[in-house]
């Protein structure tokens, strides 16, 4: 028999396993190539990254909501196309409502967010993923290193294991 501490509390005898928090990538598909490059680089550094191309299943809005709810941080692929997307707007505003850490990734040189996106971002520091940052592997890696420093342990598989083990 399972120990009482493992029980889900509903009398089912099943354990309730909550997946570890992840980093969610919220972006417009116009910038999918760059976002997928960032996602791959973060995953290679041990981050658990939710991205719609890999995890989108079932009803879109329900899946987006679960992705936000299970996140430790949300990357926002900031661009005019992002601002004009109703799905991106829902994700960003829900992430704000759920008090998730928002990390803006600027996808377009010279773009200044306005309207709802400008209000949401305020004076947030953003990471540019355009131009020179994409021109060489070392420049890109340096930008992702900065992003990883910002994320810290949020969404990192190793940090979750340390937290779960009770080790400080």
C-alpha distance (Angstrom), angle and dihedral (degrees) to the residues before:
residue distance angle dihedral
X1 . . .
X2 3.76 . .
X3 3.78 119.6 .
X4 3.80 114.8 -102.3
X5 3.80 90.2 -116.3
X6 3.80 89.2 64.1
X7 3.82 95.0 50.9
X8 3.79 117.7 108.5
X9 3.82 90.8 -132.8
X10 3.80 93.6 -120.4
X11 3.79 94.6 95.9
X12 3.79 92.4 -111.9
X13 3.77 95.6 116.3
X14 3.79 87.8 -128.2
X15 3.74 124.2 124.4
X16 3.75 119.7 -121.8
X17 3.78 107.7 -129.5
X18 3.75 114.4 -171.3
X19 3.78 114.0 -164.8
X20 3.79 114.8 -118.9
X21 3.82 116.5 -96.4
X22 3.78 114.8 -88.4
X23 3.78 139.3 -165.3
X24 3.79 110.2 -104.9
X25 3.80 121.5 -146.8
X26 3.81 111.3 -146.2
X27 3.80 111.8 -175.6
X28 3.78 146.4 134.5
X29 3.79 115.4 -101.5
X30 3.82 90.1 -120.3
X31 3.82 84.9 79.3
X32 3.79 99.5 37.0
X33 3.81 95.0 119.9
X34 3.81 93.1 57.7
X35 3.81 93.8 40.7
X36 3.80 91.4 51.1
X37 3.80 89.0 51.3
X38 3.83 90.0 52.0
X39 3.81 91.2 45.7
X40 3.81 92.1 51.3
X41 3.78 91.8 48.3
X42 3.81 92.5 49.6
X43 3.81 91.1 47.0
X44 3.80 90.2 52.4
X45 3.83 86.9 55.3
X46 3.82 91.1 55.4
X47 3.80 101.0 -95.1
X48 3.78 121.4 141.3
X49 3.80 102.9 -133.8
X50 3.79 125.1 -170.6
X51 3.78 112.1 -150.5
X52 3.79 125.6 169.9
X53 3.80 95.3 -127.3
X54 3.82 89.6 64.2
X55 3.82 105.9 28.5
X56 3.82 107.6 29.0
X57 3.80 106.6 121.1
X58 3.81 132.8 152.8
X59 3.79 122.5 -8.0
X60 3.81 109.5 11.9
X61 3.82 98.0 -139.2
X62 3.82 93.2 45.5
X63 3.80 91.3 49.1
X64 3.83 91.9 47.7
X65 3.81 90.5 50.6
X66 3.81 92.4 50.2
X67 3.80 90.3 48.0
X68 3.81 91.1 53.7
X69 3.81 92.9 44.2
X70 3.81 92.3 51.3
X71 3.79 95.0 47.0
X72 3.77 129.5 105.1
X73 3.82 90.5 -164.5
X74 3.80 136.6 3.5
X75 3.79 122.8 -140.3
X76 3.80 110.9 -147.8
X77 3.82 115.0 -154.3
X78 3.81 94.9 -147.2
X79 3.82 117.7 -152.1
X80 3.80 140.3 119.0
X81 3.84 88.2 -93.5
X82 3.83 89.5 53.6
X83 3.80 91.3 51.8
X84 3.80 91.6 49.7
X85 3.83 94.9 49.3
X86 3.81 114.9 96.5
X87 3.83 91.5 -156.3
X88 3.81 92.1 51.8
X89 3.79 89.9 48.5
X90 3.82 91.2 51.4
X91 3.81 91.7 50.0
X92 3.80 94.5 47.1
X93 3.78 95.3 45.6
X94 3.81 92.8 45.6
X95 3.80 90.3 49.5
X96 3.81 89.1 52.3
X97 3.81 90.9 47.9
X98 3.82 90.2 50.3
X99 3.82 89.5 49.8
X100 3.79 94.1 -119.9
X101 3.79 119.5 164.1
X102 3.82 106.4 -99.2
X103 3.79 116.7 -150.5
X104 3.81 113.6 -173.1
X105 3.80 118.5 -146.3
X106 3.80 109.9 -165.5
X107 3.80 108.1 -139.0
X108 3.80 99.5 -179.5
X109 3.79 128.2 49.9
X110 3.79 113.0 -120.2
X111 3.80 96.3 10.8
X112 3.80 113.2 141.9
X113 3.78 112.8 -164.0
X114 3.78 114.3 -128.8
X115 3.79 136.7 169.7
X116 3.81 116.7 26.4
X117 3.82 92.2 -13.2
X118 3.80 93.9 50.3
X119 3.80 89.6 49.3
X120 3.81 92.2 48.2
X121 3.82 94.1 48.6
X122 3.79 97.0 42.7
X123 3.79 106.9 165.8
X124 3.82 95.9 -22.3
X125 3.78 116.4 152.5
X126 3.80 109.9 -114.8
X127 3.78 135.2 -162.1
X128 3.79 117.6 -129.7
X129 3.79 116.1 -133.7
X130 3.79 100.7 178.1
X131 3.80 138.8 80.8
X132 3.80 114.9 3.5
X133 3.82 92.6 9.6
X134 3.81 88.1 66.1
X135 3.80 98.4 37.6
X136 3.82 98.7 83.7
X137 3.77 133.9 22.5
X138 3.82 91.1 -123.5
X139 3.83 92.8 52.7
X140 3.80 90.7 48.1
X141 3.83 92.5 46.9
X142 3.80 90.2 50.0
X143 3.82 90.9 53.3
X144 3.82 91.5 48.3
X145 3.82 89.2 48.3
X146 3.82 88.1 57.4
X147 3.78 90.5 47.5
X148 3.82 90.9 49.8
X149 3.82 90.0 51.8
X150 3.82 88.5 53.9
X151 3.81 91.8 48.8
X152 3.78 92.8 46.3
X153 3.79 109.4 172.1
X154 3.80 94.5 -20.3
X155 3.79 107.3 121.3
X156 3.78 93.5 -1.5
X157 3.81 113.6 135.5
X158 3.83 92.9 -145.0
X159 3.81 92.8 51.3
X160 3.80 89.7 51.5
X161 3.79 91.8 52.4
X162 3.79 90.9 50.8
X163 3.81 91.1 49.0
X164 3.82 92.0 48.7
X165 3.79 94.0 48.8
X166 3.79 92.8 57.3
X167 3.81 91.9 -121.0
X168 3.81 114.2 140.7
